[in-house]
Amino acid sequence: MTDSLSEAREESSAVWVGCSGWAYPSWRPDFYPAKTQQKKLLEAYAARLNSVEVNYTFRSLPTASIVAGWLKATPAEFRFSFKAPQRITHFSRLRKTGELVREFAQSVRPVVLAKRFGLVLFQLPPNFGADPLLLSEFLAEAAGVFTEATGEAPRMAFEFRHAAWFAPETYAALASHHAALCVAESDELETPDIVTGPYTCYRLRRSNYSEAELDAVRARLRERAAHGEVFAYFKHEEEPSGPLRAAAVLEELR
């Protein structure tokens, strides 16, 4: 019995579940306690979930004091994933981005040094068609720059929103650089669930999930966790269904 419990804990510790944001007062009182102060929302979030995808970095780089505040508000086992800046994915479209990657890496370096870094999500725009060669070149450069800036190689996941990317050439480019295909499901598009890296990333963005569908999500995450770390993020919006779903999934996995 002891060995089984130990194995279960090791498996669940490889699964990081949360939402893409936390600063929603409207999640009170269903997710946050009714009297939770705005400045305490992240602390309350981390009491129920063990990871967050930070969307803040899509438009702005955090200051050292902001990052220090995030780390202080969360426990040592909490993990921060980050959405890559739009200047990399949308404006430069993965071309000549070395300095942009360096600036981003330096801004999150304290998270890396604290061993609290999850992964970085590169979400490409819907009108960005497939270019596996460009992807491979970007992955090689970005990994090198990030490692030089932080001292550690990054976990990188890619969310493609143009269907042409879902092809063997894309999967091969990701696999050759140990990067993950982000399995993103929404009401409009669903990514093939193909493993390309030593870790996996899920963005669960559909409007509704039945109990049976949440059970299927748990089973999928548990299965993937047997082979490496898993990062899964539910949709964030003003009403609290996303964090409540995330908490229900994580509680069962634990």
Summary of the structure (lengths in Angstrom):
residues: 254
radius of gyration: 17.7
end to end distance: 16.0
largest distance: 54.4
contacts: 797
relative contact order: 0.16
helix: 46%
strand: 17%
